[in-house]
Amino acid sequence: MGGGILGLQGLLPAWAQTGSPGLRADLPTLTGSNIDLSVGHADFTVGGRTGHAFMVNGLLPAPLLRMREGQNVRLSVTNHLQEDTSIHWHGLLLPFQMDGVPGVSFPGIKPHETFVYEFPIKQSGTYWYHSHSGLQEAMGHYGPIVIDPAGADPVAYDREHVLVLSDWSFLHPHDILDKLKKSPGYFNQQKTTLAGLLDGSDRMSLSERRMWGSMRMDPRDILDVNGTTYTYLVNGHGPDENWTGLFRPGERVRLRIINASAMSIFNVRIPGLPMTVVQADGEHVRPIEVDEFQISVAETYDVIVRPLEDRAYTIVSEAIDRSGMGRATLAPRLGMTAEVPPLRQVPNLTMKDMGMGGGMDGMDHGSMAGMDHSAMGHDPAAPMDHASMDHGGMSMRDPNNAPADMAVGVGVDMISPAPSNRLADRPQGLEDVDHRVLVYADLRALTPNRDRRAPSRTMEIHLTGNMERFMWGFDGRKFSELVEPIRFELNERVRVTLVNDTMMAHPIHLHGHFFELVNGHDGHQPLKHTVNVAPGGKVTFDLTADAPGDWAFHCHLLMHMHAGMFNVVTVRPLDGAAR
């Protein structure tokens, strides 16, 4: 096997491993300039049940790849499946032919063939890798990457642990997708009920319930797939298996946290232990201390914790719809546990999630065809009587609200009337917690942005969908409709605004580039490769299109990408010469 193997735990299957005692992360690790990876079928056991998985080198998650900035790496990937496969190096800056997206940057890896990825390592930080073929990612085909800096690391720490968060279902992902297409609410067993209305546990008034019902929308439609079928994993371990990372009291422990799930957004906290965020998506940020943060699919965050007591701490990764959680432990010794907090109450979507700005006050009532405005009264300060409004006539899909270049057909069931910038808003479900929560507006690049040019043009891209038909796309079109690629000139500086016209969050990922979030820190805008666009919200970023080639651009909720929220960004000219 190519590469050196660090740590004896590499001899054990993932389900049998627990504990990380080393000063460096000691997940089964491959290092060196030549690394061999083998994709194949395997059994995966969690919670006493065994299912069929796709694994790399027989491990779930796949081996940790440890590389160094400035080296050249040669990764030989052999496919032992009966179908094509691929590996995408998520967040890595490399030639587009090495990016690993079948049909975009290379043909894919045929059964029983080997493809060699070869590229220089231009960066450092925490990243990950995964299949970009079919729905293989949902079946275990993913793993972590750590790239050590060529020089001094600005983050001081005594010990580190890599935490790969993911979701696992014994239901085949194609069956999951089929159920979503037939019934988008199939996995949502937390819907509002008559009993919840009567006893107040749903936290909604009768008029609010009528409003949601009239618009045929579900205020609990937060995650398409959730804890009713998923077991939430930490380094391949379910909550009952309690993966444990060790520390000595007083040490600065670096946690490299990767959300490698298919469909799950997590709220992460360690009760009793503050976390200092030092990296986002592999890029250094000015340290900020928080008690909880949300990590969307495909994002990474590095945090420093400094446990002073000789006791265990529970690491909680709670699904944002509160349908389940992943759980691990930090402890001075193996076998120790800490209290596992109960799941918190299910959040309700709000008018802001519907793209109505600050609520009903931010709504463009003139665009709501069929609404009985006379029922609203004339006193703008008076409370709004939801029950008396004709919500059944609300046209959330009014073509008059749509941009000129949006296709408003069956693929669009909603257009946000007043989408708002929500980078300073607390994430879903964390609006009212009584501790410090990370928001995107907190992130500030540790070093000045390299490209200080003003954008030469602006671009607006709408995230659209039809939730009832489980159709997703950009600007009303799904990728299968032969959409035009998004075109940039090489080294062009563009300001892009993503507008979420749906009531679901979408983590949007651009391959081959980092972009700067426009979050109020001019000159120190944080660099990201993936950004979560809140329901009814919008996100603006500045992009320097400095990587020639064809690059995937998509929602990283795997089922959304598969159902059409995908496009290609093409940066030309390829060689700086004639087009």
VOGU-3710 file (C-alpha; in Angstrom, 3 decimals, decimal comma):
1> mgggilglqg> 0,000/0,000/0,000  1,369/3,420/-0,944  1,994/5,955/1,752  3,015/5,416/5,327  0,417/4,154/7,805  0,366/6,099/11,049  -1,232/4,489/14,086  -2,019/0,860/14,843  -5,742/1,593/14,740  -5,459/1,389/10,970
11> llpawaqtgs> -5,490/-2,395/11,456  -8,986/-2,316/12,940  -12,299/-1,813/11,138  -13,864/1,593/11,788  -16,632/0,171/13,936  -14,115/-1,397/16,317  -12,060/1,744/16,874  -12,527/4,169/19,714  -10,165/6,533/21,370  -7,611/8,934/19,977
21> pglradlptl> -4,720/9,122/22,461  -1,991/10,657/20,275  -0,806/14,250/20,145  -1,751/14,229/16,439  -4,966/12,873/15,041  -4,543/9,120/14,844  -7,394/8,035/12,680  -6,026/5,474/10,205  -3,695/7,765/8,280  -1,878/7,726/4,936
31> tgsnidlsvg> 0,967/10,100/4,261  3,780/10,632/1,765  4,012/11,587/-1,892  2,518/8,345/-3,251  -0,767/7,130/-1,785  -2,848/4,153/-2,928  -6,607/4,211/-2,412  -9,000/1,366/-3,178  -12,776/1,826/-3,484  -14,859/-1,276/-2,821
41> hadftvggrt> -17,868/-2,906/-1,205  -17,884/-3,565/2,534  -20,222/-4,233/5,433  -20,771/-1,444/7,941  -22,094/-2,068/11,449  -23,561/0,551/13,754  -26,098/0,251/16,548  -26,043/-3,541/16,311  -27,146/-3,588/12,657  -25,059/-4,269/9,574
51> ghafmvngll> -25,574/-2,748/6,146  -23,865/-2,436/2,778  -21,383/0,393/2,295  -18,891/1,761/-0,218  -15,584/2,227/1,551  -12,079/3,411/0,743  -9,394/0,941/1,892  -12,115/-0,870/3,849  -12,698/2,040/6,231  -15,605/4,349/7,068
61> papllrmreg> -14,718/7,139/7,145  -11,929/6,633/4,607  -8,322/7,015/5,787  -7,102/10,423/6,896  -4,784/11,794/4,212  -2,008/13,836/5,816  -0,031/16,025/3,434  2,206/19,091/3,589  1,891/22,402/1,803  4,387/22,611/-1,051
71> qnvrlsvtnh> 4,690/18,897/-1,757  3,558/17,099/-4,886  1,165/14,218/-4,309  0,297/11,223/-6,462  -2,942/9,480/-5,477  -3,677/6,205/-7,272  -7,373/5,299/-6,976  -8,444/1,770/-7,949  -12,131/1,007/-8,468  -13,275/-2,428/-7,255
81> lqedtsihwh> -16,971/-1,609/-7,658  -19,224/-2,809/-10,466  -20,000/0,818/-11,344  -18,005/3,960/-12,092  -16,581/5,906/-9,183  -14,555/9,073/-8,559  -12,905/11,129/-5,834  -13,288/14,892/-5,517  -10,736/16,662/-3,316  -13,112/19,058/-1,598
91> glllpfqmdg> -11,664/22,552/-1,155  -8,285/21,788/-2,732  -6,845/24,160/-5,326  -5,639/22,039/-8,232  -5,778/21,711/-12,042  -9,390/21,182/-13,090  -8,535/17,863/-14,765  -7,684/16,533/-11,268  -10,879/17,803/-9,579  -12,687/14,477/-9,919
101> vpgvsfpgik> -16,170/15,339/-11,230  -17,323/12,854/-13,899  -18,626/14,540/-17,025  -17,157/17,901/-16,044  -13,445/17,522/-15,358  -12,750/13,857/-16,224  -14,623/10,738/-17,419  -14,754/8,965/-14,052  -13,049/5,738/-12,995  -14,422/2,618/-14,679
111> phetfvyefp> -14,827/-0,672/-12,775  -11,521/-2,432/-12,136  -9,511/0,506/-13,445  -7,052/2,840/-11,710  -6,881/6,595/-12,126  -3,898/8,585/-10,900  -4,544/12,048/-9,490  -1,373/14,111/-9,417  -1,102/17,736/-8,297  0,903/20,139/-6,119
121> ikqsgtywyh> -0,378/21,026/-2,649  -0,843/24,798/-2,648  -2,491/25,335/0,733  -2,832/24,102/4,287  -5,781/23,400/6,572  -8,630/20,948/7,121  -10,403/19,506/4,067  -11,997/16,251/2,946  -12,577/13,992/-0,046  -15,587/12,119/-1,366
131> shsglqeamg> -17,150/10,446/-4,370  -18,827/12,628/-6,982  -20,493/9,633/-8,665  -24,180/8,886/-8,177  -25,120/8,713/-4,489  -21,994/6,837/-3,340  -21,127/9,579/-0,884  -24,226/8,663/1,156  -22,956/5,084/1,464  -19,636/5,868/3,113
141> hygpividpa> -17,357/7,048/0,317  -15,745/10,020/2,127  -12,724/10,790/4,276  -10,725/13,619/5,931  -7,676/15,548/4,708  -5,222/17,501/6,876  -2,576/19,630/5,182  0,191/20,886/7,459  1,580/24,350/6,646  5,006/24,703/5,037
151> gadpvaydre> 6,008/27,230/7,688  4,897/28,047/11,199  1,269/27,371/12,060  -0,434/30,503/13,438  -2,624/28,222/15,552  -0,904/27,031/18,731  -2,064/23,673/20,064  -0,762/20,712/22,055  -2,958/17,947/20,634  -5,470/17,493/17,853
161> hvlvlsdwsf> -8,429/15,332/16,944  -10,180/15,096/13,591  -13,961/14,728/13,910  -15,771/13,553/10,786  -19,509/14,142/11,228  -21,788/12,165/8,919  -25,163/10,468/8,522  -25,876/6,804/7,845  -29,068/5,050/6,798  -29,735/1,353/6,262
171> lhphdildkl> -32,180/2,512/3,585  -30,424/2,724/0,211  -30,005/6,374/-0,898  -31,876/5,684/-4,154  -34,824/4,473/-2,060  -34,559/7,627/0,065  -34,641/9,803/-3,050  -37,571/7,846/-4,463  -39,561/8,363/-1,255  -38,790/12,106/-1,284
181> kkspgyfnqq> -40,008/12,437/-4,859  -43,271/10,678/-3,997  -43,748/12,396/-0,623  -41,340/15,212/0,351  -42,474/15,019/3,987  -41,974/11,250/4,208  -39,251/11,422/6,872  -40,738/14,314/8,856  -42,409/12,815/11,911  -42,283/16,083/13,850
191> kttlaglldg> -45,112/17,899/12,082  -47,475/20,105/14,022  -50,483/18,253/15,445  -53,902/18,983/16,902  -52,625/17,841/20,296  -49,657/20,190/19,957  -52,015/23,052/19,170  -54,212/22,315/22,160  -51,455/21,884/24,735  -49,264/24,646/23,294
201> sdrmslserr> -46,272/22,377/22,608  -46,236/23,300/18,900  -45,706/26,948/19,909  -48,067/28,193/17,199  -51,398/29,979/17,410  -54,489/28,810/15,578  -54,221/31,725/13,142  -50,613/30,836/12,355  -51,597/27,208/11,796  -54,343/28,333/9,423
211> mwgsmrmdpr> -51,898/30,550/7,569  -49,406/27,722/6,970  -52,220/25,364/6,032  -53,705/27,837/3,549  -50,349/28,166/1,835  -49,887/24,378/1,892  -46,520/24,793/3,597  -45,046/22,927/6,544  -43,429/25,003/9,326  -41,396/21,945/10,369
221> dildvngtty> -39,978/21,177/6,908  -36,376/21,779/7,985  -34,420/18,696/6,870  -35,621/16,487/4,005  -34,022/13,413/5,594  -33,466/13,194/9,320  -33,118/11,074/12,433  -36,105/8,919/11,543  -33,786/7,018/9,176  -30,317/8,438/9,869
231> tylvnghgpd> -27,868/7,423/12,569  -25,557/10,361/13,143  -21,913/9,317/13,196  -18,684/10,776/14,589  -15,651/9,121/12,977  -17,868/6,230/11,925  -19,329/5,703/15,412  -22,956/5,991/16,435  -24,061/7,850/19,592  -24,028/4,691/21,728
241> enwtglfrpg> -20,490/3,739/20,661  -19,039/6,935/22,104  -15,905/7,710/20,121  -13,491/9,260/22,611  -10,621/11,694/22,130  -8,131/12,078/24,966  -6,562/15,154/26,531  -4,470/16,158/29,517  -6,061/18,933/31,593  -4,677/22,306/30,567
251> ervrlriina> -3,766/21,305/27,027  -4,879/23,342/24,030  -6,735/20,768/21,925  -7,431/21,439/18,268  -10,608/19,871/16,926  -10,763/19,680/13,138  -14,499/19,284/12,485  -15,730/18,186/9,043  -19,371/17,796/8,019  -19,168/14,906/5,552
261> samsifnvri> -22,864/14,068/5,713  -25,137/13,635/2,729  -28,130/15,646/3,945  -27,571/16,779/7,555  -26,776/20,204/8,977  -25,550/20,105/12,577  -25,430/22,436/15,563  -22,218/21,648/17,457  -21,522/22,336/21,120  -19,507/20,929/24,031
271> pglpmtvvqa> -21,486/21,693/27,207  -19,205/23,286/29,789  -16,378/23,935/27,342  -16,040/27,113/25,226  -14,657/26,750/21,695  -12,405/29,240/19,917  -12,949/29,154/16,144  -9,599/29,532/14,325  -10,327/28,193/10,835  -13,293/28,037/8,484
281> dgehvrpiev> -13,092/25,822/5,388  -9,345/25,423/5,943  -8,665/29,185/5,975  -7,470/31,028/9,084  -9,862/33,454/10,739  -9,354/35,841/13,611  -9,998/33,720/16,732  -13,470/34,085/18,193  -14,798/32,283/21,269  -18,278/30,751/21,044
291> defqisvaet> -20,349/28,121/22,806  -22,076/26,692/19,720  -21,866/26,859/15,952  -23,764/25,495/12,998  -21,846/23,483/10,413  -23,585/22,900/7,122  -22,916/20,022/4,773  -19,349/20,156/3,360  -18,103/22,929/5,645  -15,168/22,529/8,013
301> ydvivrpled> -14,369/24,419/11,212  -11,256/24,169/13,354  -11,704/25,089/17,007  -9,405/25,212/20,017  -10,660/23,992/23,390  -8,752/24,045/26,670  -10,321/21,670/29,207  -8,877/22,424/32,634  -10,717/19,848/34,723  -10,022/16,131/35,075
311> raytivseai> -13,432/15,202/33,696  -15,173/14,126/30,513  -17,011/16,434/28,118  -19,679/15,450/25,588  -19,294/16,659/21,989  -22,806/17,137/20,614  -23,641/17,392/16,906  -27,404/17,879/16,904  -29,395/17,795/13,665  -30,938/21,217/13,124
321> drsgmgratl> -34,459/19,781/13,164  -33,647/18,142/16,544  -34,513/14,665/15,242  -31,279/13,129/16,489  -27,668/13,792/17,366  -24,155/12,554/16,959  -22,173/12,161/20,147  -18,528/11,791/21,061  -16,484/12,419/24,200  -13,373/14,346/25,193
331> aprlgmtaev> -11,837/12,791/28,300  -8,557/12,370/30,194  -8,972/8,560/30,068  -10,801/6,040/27,905  -14,045/4,761/29,360  -15,084/8,077/30,879  -18,388/9,651/29,894  -20,222/12,896/30,519  -23,931/13,669/30,586  -25,520/13,596/27,154
341> pplrqvpnlt> -28,024/16,455/26,926  -31,541/15,671/25,688  -32,653/16,799/22,254  -33,965/20,347/22,332  -37,393/21,409/21,101  -38,127/21,306/17,383  -37,797/24,758/15,784  -40,557/26,289/13,671  -39,936/28,088/10,414  -40,855/31,769/10,419
351> mkdmgmgggm> -42,012/34,371/7,937  -38,345/35,342/7,542  -37,631/31,791/6,361  -40,319/32,384/3,754  -38,320/35,285/2,366  -40,469/37,970/3,931  -37,564/39,956/5,308  -38,196/40,982/8,882  -41,520/39,147/8,964  -44,914/40,293/7,704
361> dgmdhgsmag> -43,708/43,918/7,862  -41,044/43,122/5,254  -43,485/41,483/2,874  -44,237/43,015/-0,500  -47,983/42,839/-0,116  -48,536/44,246/-3,573  -46,877/41,183/-5,055  -49,182/38,791/-3,211  -51,856/38,229/-5,796  -55,235/37,418/-4,321
371> mdhsamghdp> -54,511/38,624/-0,798  -57,411/40,369/0,911  -55,558/43,529/1,956  -58,692/45,107/3,375  -58,590/42,547/6,171  -55,304/43,955/7,356  -56,801/47,190/8,621  -55,183/50,612/8,320  -53,111/50,865/11,478  -49,564/49,753/10,632
381> aapmdhasmd> -48,772/49,387/14,311  -51,708/47,088/14,959  -51,041/43,333/15,246  -51,791/41,457/12,076  -54,793/39,156/12,066  -53,433/36,148/10,196  -56,727/34,327/10,385  -58,587/37,043/8,495  -56,101/37,179/5,656  -56,835/35,276/2,483
391> hggmsmrdpn> -53,633/33,233/2,493  -55,098/30,784/0,052  -54,791/33,543/-2,521  -51,150/34,270/-1,736  -49,154/33,680/-4,865  -45,660/32,862/-3,656  -44,950/31,934/-7,259  -46,100/35,188/-8,829  -44,071/35,538/-12,068  -44,083/39,306/-11,540
401> napadmavgv> -41,665/38,751/-8,653  -39,244/36,730/-10,756  -36,073/38,092/-12,361  -36,206/38,376/-16,124  -33,853/35,455/-16,684  -35,586/33,034/-14,310  -37,571/30,139/-15,752  -40,828/30,131/-13,785  -42,319/26,718/-14,519  -43,221/23,619/-12,540
411> gvdmispaps> -39,738/23,669/-10,987  -40,507/26,835/-9,009  -43,182/26,818/-6,330  -42,006/29,917/-4,461  -40,257/33,234/-5,071  -39,105/35,080/-1,964  -40,859/38,479/-1,903  -38,232/40,161/0,310  -35,137/37,995/0,828  -32,739/39,422/3,410
421> nrladrpqgl> -29,040/39,250/4,190  -28,926/36,857/7,151  -25,164/36,617/7,716  -25,547/38,306/11,108  -28,583/36,209/12,088  -28,219/33,279/14,425  -28,704/30,016/12,498  -31,896/27,967/12,487  -32,889/26,685/15,907  -30,293/28,754/17,769
431> edvdhrvlvy> -32,084/32,096/17,758  -33,005/31,966/21,434  -30,324/29,875/23,156  -28,753/31,604/26,153  -25,123/31,308/25,079  -22,742/32,586/22,400  -23,453/31,372/18,857  -21,200/31,809/15,823  -22,699/33,734/12,900  -21,113/34,260/9,490
441> adlraltpnr> -20,711/37,977/10,247  -18,251/37,014/13,029  -15,777/35,482/10,583  -12,864/37,769/9,735  -9,870/36,644/7,680  -6,688/36,523/9,735  -4,635/38,092/6,922  -5,675/40,775/4,412  -7,460/39,692/1,252  -5,039/39,350/-1,645
451> drrapsrtme> -7,248/40,813/-4,384  -8,422/44,267/-3,364  -9,887/45,195/-6,752  -13,499/46,301/-6,850  -15,718/43,798/-8,708  -16,117/44,672/-12,374  -19,647/43,307/-12,515  -22,380/41,750/-10,409  -24,370/38,574/-10,832  -27,481/37,241/-9,085
461> ihltgnmerf> -28,244/33,522/-8,915  -31,537/32,274/-7,479  -31,778/28,986/-5,595  -35,136/27,567/-6,613  -37,249/24,492/-6,085  -40,600/22,829/-6,042  -40,752/21,133/-2,660  -43,879/19,139/-3,448  -42,229/17,580/-6,512  -38,724/17,519/-4,989
471> mwgfdgrkfs> -37,301/19,471/-7,913  -34,297/21,769/-7,343  -32,291/24,100/-9,535  -30,660/27,448/-10,161  -32,811/30,240/-11,623  -35,724/27,837/-12,101  -33,787/25,328/-14,191  -32,356/21,980/-13,191  -29,087/20,777/-14,657  -30,687/18,115/-16,850
481> elvepirfel> -32,422/20,874/-18,827  -29,161/21,654/-20,673  -28,637/24,947/-18,904  -25,928/27,324/-20,030  -22,788/27,241/-17,880  -21,920/30,214/-15,697  -19,087/31,992/-17,496  -16,213/34,033/-16,086  -13,181/35,587/-17,731  -9,871/34,411/-16,292
491> nervrvtlvn> -8,913/36,632/-13,316  -12,213/38,493/-13,537  -13,453/39,945/-10,257  -17,222/39,437/-9,824  -19,653/40,087/-6,987  -22,163/37,218/-6,843  -25,377/37,232/-4,809  -27,148/33,958/-4,064  -30,862/34,413/-3,386  -32,667/31,546/-1,679
501> dtmmahpihl> -36,237/31,447/-2,974  -36,986/28,284/-1,005  -37,743/27,540/2,636  -34,821/25,155/3,027  -31,165/25,943/3,668  -28,774/25,235/0,801  -25,009/24,794/1,314  -23,598/26,025/-2,001  -20,120/24,827/-3,027  -17,885/26,141/-5,799
511> hghffelvng> -15,088/23,837/-6,911  -11,544/25,017/-7,534  -11,906/28,428/-5,889  -12,313/30,253/-2,629  -14,639/33,248/-2,516  -14,795/36,095/-0,012  -17,996/36,440/1,996  -19,159/40,057/1,925  -19,890/40,226/5,639  -18,789/43,706/6,700
521> hdghqplkht> -15,061/43,025/7,154  -13,817/44,875/4,098  -10,249/43,878/3,286  -10,490/40,911/5,668  -13,501/39,146/4,168  -13,396/35,465/5,175  -12,533/32,945/2,477  -14,961/30,076/1,980  -15,515/27,297/-0,558  -18,980/26,411/0,792
531> vnvapggkvt> -21,606/28,739/2,228  -24,966/27,913/3,761  -27,696/30,141/2,322  -30,480/30,406/4,893  -34,137/29,954/3,888  -35,488/33,177/2,430  -32,021/34,667/2,723  -29,298/35,900/0,451  -25,516/35,719/0,546  -23,105/37,915/-1,379
541> fdltadapgd> -19,519/36,963/-2,135  -16,643/38,381/-4,161  -14,960/35,928/-6,504  -11,657/36,214/-8,326  -11,981/33,650/-11,114  -8,308/32,726/-11,107  -8,545/28,987/-11,887  -9,022/28,249/-15,602  -11,196/25,291/-16,492  -14,648/23,817/-15,905
551> wafhchllmh> -15,783/23,596/-12,302  -18,827/22,133/-10,585  -21,094/24,555/-8,716  -23,870/22,976/-6,699  -25,893/22,535/-3,549  -24,044/20,072/-1,316  -27,231/18,480/-0,025  -26,651/15,330/-2,048  -30,293/14,721/-2,949  -30,752/18,369/-4,010
561> mhagmfnvvt> -27,703/18,192/-6,280  -28,921/14,891/-7,721  -32,378/16,418/-8,301  -30,982/19,334/-10,324  -29,324/22,044/-8,190  -26,062/21,832/-10,111  -24,307/23,790/-12,832  -20,849/24,267/-14,328  -18,718/27,354/-13,852  -16,389/27,798/-16,816
571> vrpldgaar> -13,365/30,074/-16,555  -11,743/31,037/-19,854  -9,314/31,358/-21,524  -7,615/28,187/-20,349  -4,086/29,287/-21,148  -4,316/33,064/-20,990  -4,080/33,204/-24,787  -6,729/33,089/-27,488  -10,184/31,786/-26,575
//
